[in-house]
Amino acid sequence: MLPCLVADADDALPLHVVAPGAWEEMPGAALAKATGFQAKPGEIALLADGTGLAGALVGHSEDARAYGALPFGLPEHSAWQLAAGDAAAVTLGWCLGAYRYARFRGPKRAPAKLVTPPGSEAARIEAVAICRARDLINTPANHLGPEELAEAVRDLAERHGAAFRLFEGEELVMGFPAVLAVGQGSPRGPRVAMLEWGEADAPLVALCGKGVCFDTGGLDLKPSSAMLRMKKDMGGAAIAVALAEALMASKARCRLLLLVGAVENSVSGGSFRPMDVIRTRAGLTVEIGNTDAEGRLVLADLLTFASERKPDLLLDFATLTGAARVALGPDVPALFTRDDALAGRIAAAAESVHDPVWRLPLHQGYAPWLDSAVADLGNVASRPMAGAIIAALFLDRFVPAGTRWAHLDLYAWNDSTRPGRPEGGEATGFRAVLAAINRELTP
């Protein structure tokens, strides 16, 4: 049970989800009228009777996150029972809004409690997965290195009866050489965590996550201002972990392969260098044009491994480029895929759950920008343009033709607190992709 939910409460007050014009005659609505309540999406008003607080109104919203204002907008230590409204949307929004990262400091006040309404099981599964991703992203890098991130995958496997395997040390030399190259500068060694779950005859869904637990930029060192949020550079891995958790918890009809490349991009005498040439699992050689373009190297090996299993659907997630954020801002992941039908399915799912994505072109005309004079390709472009497209084109080289693959370049962070989106780590794109996968698996 999430801490903001309770199974029952004798003193629970009624909560009514209302539309404009549909609440004025309700008992106790005089207080709401007096305070100018208009039932805007997520707007809250209290109801009163002769003895005191009698309930609350909240404006109807199509976006569940609007209900995220409720846990801290309603009185502390109060409990609420949904009297009217969409149980799933209210539950999800309530849980997302109640979340605070509290490992090192408790919140200033406790959220109000919601009596768990019937019909909210799927919403609770989503909320648990999103909050777990947020916890991983919010954890400082000195407490979440490659080992701890891999252990999070192991713990997930144990909770759901999945198989787990860890690749580290000598196993990376041939199996994941690009992952090893990125992480070799850190005393906290790189590793790849793998989870497998599901029936052998079910469709295989492969999820790959960039898990750079801290990114200094390597020898191409980031400026200090650009390093401030680099604990979140494992956000893609956190979202992949969250998706795996939600699919297993809901007993989705799929076979699941989760791969997390857990590394730290550090500066030392062992760090990989500009103009080094490294090998990848696919056998392609890569000339390093910039050590700060490391996430694509990690994903290259993961995508190759996943592709060898011939998945029915292959998805990767990464906080990959600043260029995607310049183009689309913090809330909208950039979606890349060769498959128009898959792009349409993800876009439709995203719209249905109000978790936007935007497709950018996998423009092959820019592919020559990755040419190298000494290796099969470079890891950065020969010119400073189209950074998100170039990164996606690099990944494209490691996914065989005919594979149904999509890449999401995302931010994984809320810069400020909004309803349902507290400042800090965020599972950007999670709901869109989960909805798309579930539609994919529906007969």
C-alpha positions as CSV (number, residue, x, y, z in Angstrom):
1,M,0.0,0.0,0.0
2,L,1.3,3.4,-0.9
3,P,1.7,5.6,2.2
4,C,-0.8,8.2,1.0
5,L,-3.5,5.5,0.6
6,V,-5.5,3.7,3.4
7,A,-7.7,0.7,3.2
8,D,-10.4,2.4,5.3
9,A,-11.0,5.3,7.7
10,D,-14.1,5.8,9.9
11,D,-13.7,9.6,9.7
12,A,-13.1,9.9,6.0
13,L,-14.8,12.8,4.4
14,P,-16.5,12.7,0.9
15,L,-14.5,14.0,-2.1
16,H,-16.6,15.0,-5.1
17,V,-15.1,15.5,-8.6
18,V,-17.3,18.1,-10.3
19,A,-17.6,20.0,-13.6
20,P,-18.4,23.7,-13.9
21,G,-22.0,24.5,-13.0
22,A,-22.7,21.0,-11.5
23,W,-22.0,21.7,-7.9
24,E,-23.7,25.0,-6.8
25,E,-26.7,23.2,-5.2
26,M,-24.7,20.7,-3.3
27,P,-25.1,20.8,0.5
28,G,-22.4,22.9,2.1
29,A,-21.4,24.6,-1.2
30,A,-21.9,28.1,0.2
31,L,-18.3,28.2,1.3
32,A,-17.1,27.2,-2.1
33,K,-19.2,29.9,-3.7
34,A,-17.8,32.5,-1.3
35,T,-14.3,31.6,-2.1
36,G,-14.8,31.9,-5.9
37,F,-14.6,28.2,-6.8
38,Q,-15.2,27.6,-10.5
39,A,-14.4,23.9,-10.8
40,K,-11.4,24.4,-13.0
41,P,-9.3,21.2,-13.5
42,G,-7.8,20.3,-10.2
43,E,-9.2,23.3,-8.4
44,I,-10.1,22.5,-4.8
45,A,-12.9,23.9,-2.5
46,L,-14.0,22.8,0.9
47,L,-17.6,22.0,1.9
48,A,-18.9,23.1,5.3
49,D,-21.9,22.3,7.4
50,G,-23.1,23.5,10.9
51,T,-20.5,21.2,12.6
52,G,-17.5,22.1,10.5
53,L,-15.7,20.5,7.5
54,A,-18.1,18.3,5.5
55,G,-16.2,17.4,2.4
56,A,-14.5,18.8,-0.6
57,L,-14.9,19.5,-4.3
58,V,-12.3,19.2,-7.0
59,G,-12.6,20.3,-10.6
60,H,-12.8,17.5,-13.1
61,S,-9.7,16.9,-15.3
62,E,-8.9,14.6,-18.2
63,D,-5.3,14.7,-17.0
64,A,-4.9,12.6,-13.8
65,R,-1.9,14.7,-12.7
66,A,-4.3,17.6,-12.0
67,Y,-5.6,15.6,-9.0
68,G,-2.0,15.7,-7.7
69,A,-2.9,19.0,-5.9
70,L,-5.2,17.2,-3.5
71,P,-2.8,15.5,-1.0
72,F,-1.2,18.8,0.1
73,G,-4.2,21.1,-0.9
74,L,-6.5,19.3,1.6
75,P,-6.0,19.6,5.4
76,E,-3.1,17.6,6.9
77,H,-4.1,14.4,8.8
78,S,-7.4,14.2,7.0
79,A,-8.8,11.2,5.2
80,W,-11.0,11.3,2.1
81,Q,-13.4,8.9,0.4
82,L,-14.1,9.4,-3.3
83,A,-17.9,10.0,-3.6
84,A,-18.0,10.8,-7.3
85,G,-15.3,10.7,-10.0
86,D,-12.9,8.5,-11.9
87,A,-11.3,6.3,-9.3
88,A,-8.3,5.4,-11.4
89,A,-7.5,9.0,-12.4
90,V,-8.0,10.4,-8.9
91,T,-5.9,7.6,-7.3
92,L,-3.0,8.0,-9.7
93,G,-3.0,11.8,-9.5
94,W,-3.2,11.6,-5.7
95,C,-0.3,9.2,-5.4
96,L,1.9,11.2,-7.8
97,G,1.1,14.5,-6.0
98,A,1.7,13.0,-2.6
99,Y,5.2,11.8,-3.5
100,R,8.2,13.5,-1.9
101,Y,11.8,12.2,-1.8
102,A,12.3,11.7,1.9
103,R,15.4,9.4,2.3
104,F,17.4,12.1,4.0
105,R,14.8,14.7,5.2
106,G,11.1,14.2,5.9
107,P,8.5,16.4,4.2
108,K,7.3,19.6,6.0
109,R,3.9,18.0,6.4
110,A,2.1,14.7,5.7
111,P,-0.2,14.4,2.8
112,A,-3.9,13.9,3.3
113,K,-4.9,10.2,2.9
114,L,-7.2,8.7,0.3
115,V,-9.3,5.6,1.1
116,T,-8.4,3.3,-1.8
117,P,-11.3,3.3,-4.2
118,P,-12.5,0.1,-6.0
119,G,-11.3,0.0,-9.6
120,S,-8.0,1.6,-8.9
121,E,-5.6,-1.4,-9.0
122,A,-4.0,-0.5,-12.4
123,A,-3.5,3.1,-11.2
124,R,-1.8,1.9,-8.0
125,I,0.5,-0.3,-10.1
126,E,1.5,2.7,-12.2
127,A,2.0,4.9,-9.2
128,V,4.2,2.4,-7.4
129,A,6.4,2.1,-10.5
130,I,6.6,5.9,-11.1
131,C,7.5,6.5,-7.5
132,R,10.2,3.9,-7.6
133,A,11.7,5.5,-10.7
134,R,11.6,8.9,-9.0
135,D,13.4,7.5,-5.9
136,L,16.2,6.1,-8.1
137,I,16.6,9.3,-10.0
138,N,16.5,11.4,-6.9
139,T,19.1,9.4,-5.0
140,P,22.5,11.2,-4.8
141,A,25.2,9.6,-6.8
142,N,27.3,8.8,-3.7
143,H,24.4,6.5,-2.6
144,L,23.5,5.2,-6.1
145,G,26.5,4.0,-8.1
146,P,26.6,1.2,-10.7
147,E,26.5,-1.5,-8.0
148,E,23.4,0.0,-6.3
149,L,21.6,0.5,-9.6
150,A,22.3,-3.1,-10.6
151,E,21.1,-4.2,-7.2
152,A,17.8,-2.4,-7.8
153,V,17.3,-4.6,-10.8
154,R,18.2,-7.7,-8.8
155,D,15.7,-6.6,-6.1
156,L,13.0,-6.1,-8.7
157,A,13.6,-9.6,-10.1
158,E,13.4,-11.2,-6.7
159,R,10.1,-9.4,-5.9
160,H,8.5,-10.7,-9.1
161,G,10.1,-14.1,-9.5
162,A,12.1,-13.1,-12.5
163,A,15.6,-14.4,-13.6
164,F,18.5,-12.0,-12.9
165,R,22.0,-12.0,-14.3
166,L,24.9,-9.5,-13.7
167,F,27.7,-9.0,-16.2
168,E,30.8,-7.4,-14.7
169,G,34.6,-7.5,-14.9
170,E,36.0,-9.8,-17.5
171,E,32.5,-10.6,-18.9
172,L,32.3,-7.0,-20.2
173,V,35.5,-7.3,-22.2
174,M,33.9,-9.3,-25.0
175,G,30.3,-9.0,-24.1
176,F,29.9,-5.3,-23.5
177,P,33.2,-3.6,-24.5
178,A,31.6,-0.1,-25.0
179,V,30.0,-0.2,-21.6
180,L,33.4,-1.1,-20.2
181,A,35.1,1.7,-22.0
182,V,32.7,4.3,-20.6
183,G,33.0,3.1,-17.1
184,Q,36.7,2.2,-16.9
185,G,37.7,5.6,-15.4
186,S,35.7,5.1,-12.2
187,P,36.7,3.1,-9.2
188,R,33.1,2.0,-9.1
189,G,33.2,-0.6,-11.9
190,P,30.7,-0.7,-14.7
191,R,28.2,-3.6,-15.0
192,V,25.2,-4.7,-17.0
193,A,22.1,-5.9,-15.1
194,M,19.7,-8.2,-17.0
195,L,16.2,-9.3,-15.9
196,E,14.1,-11.9,-17.8
197,W,10.5,-12.7,-17.0
198,G,7.4,-14.3,-18.7
199,E,6.3,-17.3,-20.6
200,A,8.5,-18.6,-23.4
201,D,5.8,-18.4,-26.1
202,A,4.7,-14.8,-25.3
203,P,5.9,-11.8,-27.4
204,L,9.3,-10.6,-26.3
205,V,9.5,-6.9,-25.2
206,A,13.0,-5.7,-24.7
207,L,13.7,-2.6,-22.6
208,C,17.2,-1.0,-22.6
209,G,18.1,1.8,-20.2
210,K,21.0,4.2,-20.0
211,G,22.2,4.0,-16.4
212,V,25.0,6.6,-16.1
213,C,24.9,7.1,-12.4
214,F,26.9,10.3,-12.6
215,D,28.3,12.0,-15.7
216,T,31.2,14.3,-15.3
217,G,31.6,14.4,-19.1
218,G,34.8,12.4,-18.7
219,L,38.0,14.0,-20.0
220,D,35.8,16.4,-22.1
221,L,34.7,17.7,-18.7
222,K,31.4,19.4,-18.2
223,P,31.3,22.9,-16.7
224,S,30.2,22.8,-13.1
225,S,26.8,24.2,-13.8
226,A,26.1,21.4,-16.3
227,M,27.1,18.8,-13.7
228,L,24.6,19.9,-11.0
229,R,21.9,17.4,-12.1
230,M,24.0,14.7,-13.5
231,K,22.8,12.2,-10.8
232,K,19.7,12.0,-13.0
233,D,21.7,10.7,-16.0
234,M,20.5,7.2,-15.1
235,G,16.9,8.4,-15.6
236,G,16.5,6.2,-18.7
237,A,17.4,3.1,-16.7
238,A,15.0,4.2,-14.0
239,I,12.2,4.5,-16.4
240,A,13.0,1.1,-18.0
241,V,13.0,-0.5,-14.5
242,A,9.6,1.2,-13.8
243,L,8.1,-0.2,-17.0
244,A,9.4,-3.7,-16.2
245,E,7.9,-3.4,-12.7
246,A,4.5,-2.3,-14.0
247,L,4.3,-5.0,-16.7
248,M,5.2,-7.7,-14.2
249,A,2.9,-6.5,-11.5
250,S,0.0,-6.4,-13.9
251,K,0.8,-9.9,-15.2
252,A,1.1,-8.5,-18.8
253,R,1.1,-11.2,-21.5
254,C,4.6,-10.7,-22.6
255,R,8.1,-12.1,-22.3
256,L,10.3,-9.4,-20.8
257,L,14.0,-8.6,-21.2
258,L,15.3,-5.7,-19.2
259,L,18.9,-4.5,-19.7
260,V,20.5,-1.7,-17.6
261,G,24.0,-0.4,-18.5
262,A,25.1,0.9,-15.1
263,V,28.3,3.0,-15.3
264,E,29.9,6.2,-14.0
265,N,31.6,8.5,-16.5
266,S,34.5,9.7,-14.3
267,V,37.9,11.4,-14.8
268,S,41.0,9.5,-14.0
269,G,44.2,8.1,-15.6
270,G,42.0,5.2,-16.7
271,S,39.4,7.2,-18.5
272,F,38.7,6.8,-22.2
273,R,40.1,9.6,-24.2
274,P,39.1,11.8,-27.2
275,M,40.2,10.1,-30.4
276,D,40.4,6.7,-28.8
277,V,38.9,3.9,-30.9
278,I,36.8,1.4,-29.0
279,R,35.1,-1.8,-30.1
280,T,31.4,-2.6,-29.5
281,R,29.5,-5.8,-29.1
282,A,28.3,-5.5,-32.7
283,G,31.9,-5.6,-33.9
284,L,31.8,-2.0,-35.1
285,T,34.7,0.3,-34.1
286,V,33.9,3.8,-32.8
287,E,36.2,6.8,-32.8
288,I,35.6,8.9,-29.7
289,G,35.0,12.5,-30.8
290,N,33.8,13.6,-27.3
291,T,33.8,11.6,-24.1
292,D,30.6,13.4,-23.0
293,A,28.7,11.5,-25.7
294,E,28.9,8.4,-23.6
295,G,25.3,7.3,-23.2
296,R,25.0,6.2,-26.8
297,L,28.0,4.0,-26.4
298,V,26.3,2.2,-23.4
299,L,23.1,1.8,-25.4
300,A,24.9,0.5,-28.4
301,D,26.0,-2.6,-26.6
302,L,22.6,-3.1,-24.9
303,L,20.7,-2.7,-28.2
304,T,23.0,-5.2,-29.9
305,F,22.5,-7.8,-27.1
306,A,18.7,-7.3,-27.1
307,S,18.6,-7.5,-30.9
308,E,20.3,-10.9,-30.8
309,R,17.2,-12.2,-29.0
310,K,15.0,-11.0,-31.9
311,P,12.5,-9.1,-29.8
312,D,9.0,-8.4,-31.1
313,L,9.4,-4.9,-29.7
314,L,12.7,-3.1,-28.7
315,L,12.6,0.2,-26.7
316,D,15.4,2.2,-25.3
317,F,15.3,5.1,-22.9
318,A,18.0,7.7,-22.2
319,T,18.7,11.2,-20.9
320,L,20.8,11.5,-24.1
321,T,21.1,15.0,-25.6
322,G,20.7,18.6,-24.6
323,A,19.6,19.2,-28.2
324,A,16.3,17.3,-27.6
325,R,15.6,19.5,-24.6
326,V,16.3,22.7,-26.6
327,A,13.9,21.5,-29.2
328,L,11.1,20.1,-27.0
329,G,11.7,21.3,-23.4
330,P,11.6,19.2,-20.3
331,D,8.2,17.5,-20.5
332,V,8.2,16.1,-24.0
333,P,10.5,13.2,-24.9
334,A,11.9,13.0,-28.4
335,L,10.7,9.8,-30.1
336,F,12.7,8.2,-32.9
337,T,11.7,5.1,-34.9
338,R,11.9,3.8,-38.4
339,D,8.4,2.3,-38.0
340,D,5.6,4.6,-38.8
341,A,3.0,2.3,-37.4
342,L,4.9,2.0,-34.1
343,A,5.3,5.8,-34.0
344,G,1.6,6.2,-34.5
345,R,0.8,3.7,-31.7
346,I,3.0,5.4,-29.2
347,A,1.8,8.9,-30.1
348,A,-1.9,7.8,-29.8
349,A,-1.2,6.2,-26.4
350,A,0.6,9.3,-25.3
351,E,-2.3,11.5,-26.2
352,S,-4.8,9.2,-24.4
353,V,-2.9,9.4,-21.1
354,H,-1.8,13.0,-21.4
355,D,1.9,12.1,-21.4
356,P,3.1,13.8,-24.5
357,V,5.9,12.6,-26.9
358,W,7.0,14.1,-30.2
359,R,8.5,12.2,-33.1
360,L,11.7,13.7,-34.6
361,P,13.0,12.4,-37.9
362,L,15.6,9.7,-38.1
363,H,17.0,11.6,-41.1
364,Q,19.4,9.4,-43.0
365,G,20.8,12.4,-44.9
366,Y,22.8,13.2,-41.8
367,A,24.2,9.7,-41.3
368,P,27.5,10.7,-43.1
369,W,28.1,13.2,-40.4
370,L,29.1,10.2,-38.2
371,D,31.8,9.1,-40.7
372,S,35.3,8.5,-39.3
373,A,38.7,8.3,-41.1
374,V,40.0,5.6,-38.7
375,A,36.9,3.7,-37.5
376,D,33.6,2.5,-38.7
377,L,31.9,5.6,-37.2
378,G,32.4,8.4,-34.7
379,N,30.3,8.9,-31.6
380,V,29.6,12.6,-32.5
381,A,28.9,14.6,-35.6
382,S,31.4,16.5,-37.7
383,R,29.3,19.6,-37.3
384,P,27.4,21.2,-34.3
385,M,23.8,20.7,-35.5
386,A,20.9,18.2,-35.1
387,G,22.4,16.7,-32.0
388,A,19.4,14.6,-31.0
389,I,19.0,13.2,-34.5
390,I,22.7,12.4,-34.7
391,A,22.6,10.5,-31.4
392,A,19.5,8.5,-32.7
393,L,21.3,7.8,-36.0
394,F,24.3,6.4,-34.0
395,L,21.9,4.0,-32.2
396,D,20.3,3.1,-35.5
397,R,23.6,1.5,-36.6
398,F,23.2,-1.0,-33.8
399,V,19.7,-2.2,-34.5
400,P,19.2,-4.7,-37.3
401,A,16.9,-3.8,-40.2
402,G,13.4,-5.1,-39.6
403,T,13.5,-4.8,-35.8
404,R,10.5,-2.9,-34.4
405,W,12.6,-0.3,-32.4
406,A,11.9,3.1,-30.8
407,H,14.3,5.4,-29.0
408,L,13.2,8.0,-26.4
409,D,15.5,10.9,-25.6
410,L,14.0,12.3,-22.3
411,Y,14.7,14.7,-19.4
412,A,13.6,12.6,-16.4
413,W,13.3,15.7,-14.1
414,N,10.8,18.3,-13.0
415,D,12.5,21.7,-12.6
416,S,9.7,22.9,-10.3
417,T,6.8,21.5,-8.4
418,R,3.4,21.3,-10.2
419,P,0.3,19.3,-9.4
420,G,1.3,15.6,-9.7
421,R,4.9,16.5,-10.6
422,P,7.0,17.4,-7.6
423,E,10.4,18.9,-8.2
424,G,13.0,16.3,-8.8
425,G,13.2,13.0,-10.7
426,E,10.4,12.1,-13.0
427,A,9.5,9.0,-15.1
428,T,9.0,11.1,-18.3
429,G,7.2,9.2,-21.0
430,F,6.5,6.2,-18.7
431,R,2.7,6.4,-19.0
432,A,2.8,6.9,-22.8
433,V,5.0,3.9,-23.3
434,L,3.2,1.6,-20.8
435,A,-0.1,2.4,-22.5
436,A,1.5,1.7,-25.9
437,I,2.9,-1.6,-24.8
438,N,-0.4,-2.7,-23.3
439,R,-2.2,-1.9,-26.5
440,E,0.5,-3.8,-28.4
441,L,-0.1,-6.9,-26.2
442,T,-3.9,-6.7,-26.3
443,P,-5.2,-9.3,-28.8
